[in-house]
Amino acid sequence: MYVVVIGGGNVGFYLTRELLQAGHEVVMIEKNASRARQIADELGSIVVPNDGCEGRYQEMAGMGRADVVAAVTGDDEDNLVACQVAKMHFNVPRAIARVNNPKNEALFRQLAIDDTVSPTRTILGVIEHEIPMHDLLHLAELEGGGLEIVEAQITADSPVVGRELRDIPLPDGTSVAVILRGSRAVPARPETRLTDGDRMLAITSADGEPELRRLLIGD
């Protein structure tokens, strides 16, 4: 597989090194000349020392035959532009972008970026798993954007404890996937009654999330 990595910071460097060690063909584009030389000294002459947002330098990196482009700079705008150029001008099949601000993920998906990686959201998810849940826990975003899988902890003071699913007026576009009760999964049927300690996995939209939070957790 031929991969073009844009951005030679720590993420780009270690990604490139791991891809090379796995036997892939990799070229990196890094606009900081001194950083580019440093990486070339360590990984070999695989670095194009220029701006990865510009088509001429992507062409020098062989973007026209790339299977994947991974834009992993510390600047969301640069990552978006670099992926857009690769997709529109070189028809790269798959574009992956690092997104530092999670609020930008929806925009990246709308602009046809195939995959996004958000270190901020990943770390937040780990932290949320380690603290008591008094809010919806974001587990994953579904491909295509607009929908996400969330988890809600049903506690004794939850507005829905003791109620059947059919009696809960879920927001439009929201669906309960499964109820986790202890170590087993309980099918989400209309007659399923929620109990203290249940964990509900639901699919919802950004618009429906506030109402779902109010219904399951309370104000």
N, C-alpha and C positions, 0 to 999 in steps of 0.2 A: 504494500500500500504506500502511495506517495502522499505525504502530508506537508503542508506549508504552515509553519507556526509564525504568527505575527506577535512580536513582543519578546524581548530577551531579559525580562526581569526574572525573579526567582521562579515564578510559575512556568514561564516559557522555557527557561534553562532546564529545569528538572523534567518537564514534559518532553522536551526534545531529547534529552539524554536517555530517558526511559524508552522512547520510541525507537531510537537508534539501537539500543541494547536488545530490543525485541525483534530487530531485523528489518525495520521499516526504512524506507527512503525518506529523508526529512531535509527540508531547507527552512531556515529561519530568516525572517526579516526584522532587523533591529535598527532603529534610526539613530541611536546614540553610537557614534563611531568608536569611541573608546570601549564601550561595553561590547560592541560587535567584535572588536579585536580580541578582547578577553575571552569571549565565548569561543571564537575560532581557535584560539590557542589551546583550549581545553577539549573541544569537540571536533575540531577539524574545519576545513574550508567549506562550511555549509551555510555561511551567514552572508546575507545581502545587507550591507550597511546603509540602509536608506529607509524612507518612510513607507511603511506597509499599507498606507491608505491610498497610495498612488498607483495607478494601473501599470505604468511603465516599469516600476520596481517589482510589482507582482509578476509581470511578464518575465523579468529577469530571473525570478525565483521559479519559473516553470509552472505558474498557476494554471495554465491552459491544460495541463495533464494531471493536475492534482485530484486526488480522490476526496481529500478533506482539507479544509482550511480551519485553523483554530486561532482565533484572535484573542489573546490573553494579556493585553496590556492593562495598565492600571487606570485607563481612561475609557469609560463606557462609549463615549462618542467615537473615539478612534476605532474601537472594536466593531461598532455598528457599521461605520463607513467602510472599513476594510472588508467585512463580510459582504456588504452590499456590492462592492466593486467586484469581488471574487465571484459572487453569484450571477450578477448581471452581465459582466463583461467576459468572464471566462467560463461560465456555466459549470462551476464546481458543484458536484452533486450534494455535498454536505458541508454546511457552515456551522461552526460551533463558536460561541462567543462567551467570554467571561463578562458577567454583569456584576458590578460592584454595588450599585444601588438597586435593591430588589424592586423598587417602584418602576424601574425601566424594563423589567422582564416582559410585560405585556406589549410594550412598544416593539421590542425586538421580535416577538412572535408575529405581530401584525405585519412586520416588514420582511417576513419570510425567512428569518434565521431559523435553522433547523433545530438547534439545541442551545440552551443557555445554561451556564453554570454560575450560581451565585454563592460565593463563599460566605457572605453575610447571612443569607437564608439558611445555609447548611449549619453554621455555628449556632444560629438562633434555634434551629430545630433540636440540636443536641442539648442546649440549655433548657429548652422547654420540657424536654423529657425528664429532666432532673429536678424539676420543681413542681409543687402542687399545681394542678391544672384548674385555673379559674377563668379560662378563656378557651376559644377554639384553637386546637393545635393543627397547624398546616403540615400535612404529610407529603403531598405531591401536587404538581400541576399537570393537568391532562394535556396531551399534545393537541395543538390547535388553539390553545389559549382560551381564556374566558371561564373555564371550569377548574376546580381544584378539589382534592380529597382532604377533608378535615376530620378531626377527631374531637369529640366532646365527652368529658367525664360527667356522668350523671351522679350527683351527690344527693344526700338526704334533703337538702333544701332546694333542689332543682325544681323549677315549675312543672316539669313533666314526669317526675318520679311517681310511679303508681298508675300512670295513664297508658292506654293502648296507643299504638302508633296511628291507628285510624282516627284517633281523636285529636291528633296534633296537627294544626293547620300550617304545614310546611310552606315556606316561600315558593313561589313559582320557579320552576327549573331546579328544584332541590329534590334529591332522592336519597333515602337511607339505604346504604349498601349492606351493612351487617351490624349486629350487636355483639360485642365481646363481653362475655360474662365469665369472670375467672379465667380458666384456661381453655374455655370452649367458645365456639362461635354459635350464636343464636340467629337463625334466619329472620330477616326483617319482614315479618308478615303483618297484615293489618291488625291481627289480634295479639301481637307481641306486646307484653306489658313491660315497661321500663322499671328497673329496680335500682336502689342505691348501690353504687359501685359499677354499674354498667358503663361500658365505653361504646359510644355510637360513632361509626364511621359513615360519613355522608358525603355526597357529591353536591356541590353548590357553586353558585357564581359569585363574583365579587359584589354584585348588587344584592344578592340574597343573603350574604353572610351576616350583615348586622341583625337582620330579623331572626335568622337562625340562632344566632348567639343569644338574643333576647329570649327566645322560646325555650332554649335548652338550659341556659345558665342563669338568666334573669338579668335585671338591670344592675 
